[in-house]
Every structure is written in C-alpha cells, then in structure tokens.
C-alpha cells in the first residue's frame, strides 16, 4: 500500500515537472524571439538615424 502511494506521488511529481519544463521552454523561446525582434528594431532604427545624418551632411556640403 505504501509503495503504491509512493509510486503515485512520484508519478504525479514527474508529470508536474514535465509540464513545468514545457512551460519554461516555451517561455525561454518567447523571450529569445522577443529579444531578437528588439535587436532587429534597434538595427533598423540605427540605419534610419545614419541615413538621416548622411543626408544632413550632403545638404550641408551642397549649401557651402
């Protein structure tokens, strides 16, 4: 009887750990994708910033 209870407790804890592992894996993937997207946005923002600065330099050269 005690072995059956211990066995069922171990099985339920194992299932809980498996579901926790799945949840942590999905959360980790979400944050990986989020930070990758954020880096992409930062890159695009920097590209626009540099393009605008280049246009300012060109216009200042032309005006001289």
Secondary structure, DSSP 4 states (H G I P E B T S, - for coil): -HHHHHHHHHHHHHHHHHHHHHHHHHHHHHHHHHHHHHHHHHHHHHHHHHHHHHHHHHHHHHH-
